[in-house]
Amino acid sequence: CRNFFTDLCTPAELQAMKDRWVVVELLGENKTYRQIHDLTGVSITTVGRVARCLANGAGGYATALKKINNNG
């Protein structure tokens, strides 16, 4: 997957995905939007967008988080 995403995305896009994934993990730890912003530098708007996807999206973040937390 790493090679696929490296070919598919620009470095900036890869960084944005990394940032969003950190937000997912921190939301899973019940951190507030402000705490996440302070820890990561990710904008409050992006934190909110990720939170909305977790709550009302297609379930991709939640599925990936569950698989990682269950080690596969």
C-alpha positions as CSV (number, residue, x, y, z in Angstrom):
1,C,0.0,0.0,0.0
2,R,2.8,2.4,0.8
3,N,4.2,2.1,-2.7
4,F,0.8,2.5,-4.2
5,F,0.1,5.7,-2.3
6,T,3.6,7.1,-3.0
7,D,3.0,6.7,-6.7
8,L,-0.6,8.0,-6.5
9,C,-0.1,11.1,-4.3
10,T,2.1,14.1,-4.0
11,P,4.2,14.5,-0.9
12,A,1.7,17.2,0.3
13,E,-1.2,14.8,-0.1
14,L,0.6,12.1,1.7
15,Q,1.3,14.5,4.6
16,A,-2.4,15.5,4.7
17,M,-3.4,11.9,5.0
18,K,-0.9,11.3,7.8
19,D,-2.2,14.4,9.6
20,R,-5.8,13.2,9.3
21,W,-5.0,9.8,10.5
22,V,-3.3,11.3,13.6
23,V,-6.6,13.2,14.2
24,V,-8.6,10.0,13.9
25,E,-6.4,8.4,16.6
26,L,-6.6,11.4,18.9
27,L,-10.4,11.6,18.5
28,G,-10.4,8.0,19.5
29,E,-8.6,9.0,22.7
30,N,-11.4,11.5,23.3
31,K,-9.1,14.5,22.9
32,T,-10.9,17.8,22.2
33,Y,-10.5,19.7,18.9
34,R,-8.4,22.3,20.6
35,Q,-6.1,19.7,22.2
36,I,-5.7,18.0,18.8
37,H,-4.9,21.3,17.2
38,D,-2.4,22.1,19.9
39,L,-0.7,18.7,19.6
40,T,-0.6,18.4,15.9
41,G,-1.0,21.9,14.3
42,V,-3.9,20.5,12.2
43,S,-6.5,23.2,11.7
44,I,-9.7,23.0,13.8
45,T,-11.6,22.9,10.5
46,T,-9.8,19.7,9.4
47,V,-10.3,18.2,12.9
48,G,-14.0,18.9,12.5
49,R,-14.1,17.4,9.0
50,V,-12.4,14.2,10.2
51,A,-14.8,14.1,13.2
52,R,-17.8,14.4,10.9
53,C,-16.5,11.6,8.7
54,L,-16.1,9.4,11.7
55,A,-19.6,10.1,12.8
56,N,-21.5,10.3,9.5
57,G,-19.1,9.1,6.7
58,A,-18.8,5.9,4.8
59,G,-17.1,4.1,7.7
60,G,-13.6,4.0,6.3
61,Y,-11.8,5.6,9.2
62,A,-13.7,3.5,11.7
63,T,-13.0,0.3,9.9
64,A,-9.3,1.1,9.6
65,L,-9.1,2.1,13.2
66,K,-10.8,-1.0,14.3
67,K,-8.5,-3.2,12.3
68,I,-5.4,-1.4,13.7
69,N,-6.6,-1.6,17.2
70,N,-7.3,-5.4,16.8
71,N,-3.9,-5.8,15.1
72,G,-5.3,-6.8,11.7
